[in-house]
Amino acid sequence: MFVEVCANSFRSALNAQNAGANRIELCSELAVGGITPSYGLLKEVFSNLTISIHVLIRPRSGDFCYSDTDFEIMKHDINLCKKLGCHGIVSGMLHQGMNIDIERTRELIALADPLPFTFHRAFDSVPNPLQAVKVLEDVGVKRILTSGQQPTAVKGLTLLRELQENFSGIIIPASDINPKNIKQFVDGTFKEIHFSASSQEKRIAKQFIPINSTKHFDETHQTFADQQTIKQMISLINE
């Protein structure tokens, strides 16, 4: 089975390579499901690793319904990744009704060409997954990363198997796959598997002041800087 590790840093990417992974999906900020990594991280990883590297193209956290400006950013990032030597693109777009944004997904696939295109876990929000795999197959998607529309891949295993039966490409099970449950996916159904193998170490200095904000972790809301509030605050400063 082909192993893809979700790597959120240079350290993670190097560990994946040294451990024998076949490929990494490079991203940043696992806490929000991953966003596009910085230029510096991309360059360092491409310069020092030899295994296959696919890059997540997701311009922000939150939903997968992107503005025209978001879309332009995604296209710039794909072009940059191609120039740096990327081996594959991982991305996806939805309409407000959670159906696949076919037109713009097709445009991303064309821009990524000749690199293979993986449709990421935006897939887990589509209302009709069996229809969606056919749509993605028709537009040229080679892989679909999915938990089977469940919080974990184990809970979505039945749908994952059904999706693979109905898709000529590769269904990649993902989400909370770990040493205790990975054998459940090794039954010949799946050719590839995706996990982060995340571990944490405590690295807090004395008098550390946390800067995390829990209000920004609700995926049903998109955080943005409010123009009127900014104007109000500037006005107050200038009184």
N, C-alpha and C positions, 0 to 999 in steps of 0.2 A: 504494500500500500504506500502511495506517495504521500509524504508528510509535509504539510505547510504549517509553519509557525508564524503566528501573529507577533511581530516584533515592534515594540514601541520606542526603541532607543538603539543606539549603536551597540551598547552592551548586550541587549537582548538579541540583536541580529547576529553578533559574533558568537554568542552562546549557542544559538540555534545552529549555526554552521558547524561549530566545533562538536556539537552533540550528534551530528549526522543528519539533520533535516535536509530535505530535498529542495525546499524553497521557503522564502519568507514573504509574508505580506507586510510591507513596511508602512507604519502609520505613526501617529502621535496621539496621546490622550485617550488611553483605554477607558477611562472613567466615563467618557461620553460616547463610547462606541467607536472611537477612532476618527481622526481627521487627517488631512494631507500633511505629511511631514515637511519640515523646513528644508530650504535649499541646502543649508549646511549639513543637515543629517543625511539628505539624499547623496550629496557629493562624497561624504565620508564613507558611507556604506558602499556605494558603487566603486570607490577607489580601493577598498580594502577587502571586500568579500568576493568569493568566486562562485557561490551557489546562485541559483535563479532568484531574482528579486522582482516581485510584483508590488506595485505601489497603489495605495488607497487614494483615490481622488474624491475627496469630500471637503468642501470649502468651509464648512462650519458644522457645529453640533445641531441637534434638533431634528426636525423632519427632513424628508428628502424631496420636498416640493420647492424647487429653486427659482429664484428671480433671474431675469436676463443677465444681471450683473454677476450673480453667483455662477451662472453658466459660462460666462466669459472667463471668469477666474479658473474654472475647471478646465477649459480648453487651453489656457496658458500653461497650467500645471502639466497637462498631458504632453504638450510640446516640449516643456522643460525636461520631463522624465525621459522622453525619447532621445533627446540630445545627450543626456547623461548616461545612457546605456541601459535603460530599464528593459526588463524581459516580459512585462505584462502589466495591464491596467485593471484596477478593480474599482468599479463605480456603479452608478445607477441613479435613475430619476423617476419620480412619481408625479402624477397629477394630484390635485386636492382630494379627489375621490379615491385615492390610493391605487388607482390603476396605473400601469406602466406608462410613462411618457415616452411613447414609441419613437416619435419623430426626433426628439433630442437625444435619446439613447442611441438611436441609429447614427446620429451625427458624431457622438463621442466614439462609437465603434469605428467609424470611417477615419476619424482623426487619429485614433490609436493604431490603425493598420500600419504595418503588418503584425503588430503585437497582438496576442490573444487578449480578449476582453472578458473579465469575470463580472457578472452582475451580483452586487453584494446584498447584504441582508435587508435592504429596502424591500426585497422580495417577500420577506416575512409579513409585510403589511398588505399585500395584494388580496383582494376579496376572492379571487378564483385562481388558486395556484396551479391547478392542472391546465387551465387555459393559458395562464401566464407563461408556463414553460414552453408551450408551442409558439407563442408570440416571440419570446426571446430566441428560440431556436431559429425562427424565420429571419430575424434581423442580424444573426451572426454571432450571438453570444456562445462562447465555448464552455463556460463554467458558470454555475450558480452557487453562491455561498448562502446557506440557509440552515436554520434550526428546525425546519419543518413546521414553522409558524407556532412554535411553542417557546416558553422561556428557556428551555434547555433542549439540546439535540436528542437526549434520551427520551424525553416526553414526546418529541416530534418524530420518533423513529419510524412509525407506521407510514406517515405521510412522506418522509424522506425516501423510503423504499419505493413508494408509489410514484413519486416524482422521477426517480431514476429510471423506472420502467417506461416512463412516458417522455423521456428526454434523450436525444441522441448524444448530447454532450455529457459533461461531468457534473454531477451533483456533489457538492462538498459539504458534508455535515459539519456544523460549527455550533458552539455555545456550550460551555461548561463540560467539555470532554476532558477527562482526566484519567489517571492510572486505574481508578476503580471501575470505570465504565467503558473504556476504550475497546475492550474485547467485543462488546455488543455490536460494534460497527465493522468488525472483521469477519464478515460472513460471505464475502464475494460480491456483495451488492455494490459496494463503493470502491472506486479506484483511488480516491484521495480523501484526506481528512485534514481538518484545520483546528488548531488549538493554540493557546498562548502559554500554557505551562507556567503561569505566573506565580511568582513567589515574592514575598515582601520582607524587607529588612527595616528595622527601626533606625532612623538616622536623624534624630531630633536633638539639637543643641539646647543647652540650658536657656531659659527665658525665650524659647521659640514662640513666636506669635503666628498662629495659623492664618492663612489668607484664603482658605477654601470658603465657598459660599454655597450652602445647600440649596438655596432658592434657584440656582442656575442648573440644577440637575434634573428638572422635570422635562422629559422628552416631548411632552405635549405642548410645551411653550417654547417660543423662540425669543431669546434675549437680544435686545438691541438698545442702542443709545437713543433716547427720545429727544427729538429736536427741540420741542417746546420747553422741555425741562432744562436743556442746555442753555437756551436763550434766557430763560428765567434766572438761572444761576449766574450767568454772565452779567445780566442786568443788576442783580443783587450785588455782585462784586463791584460794579461800577457806580453804585449809588453814592 
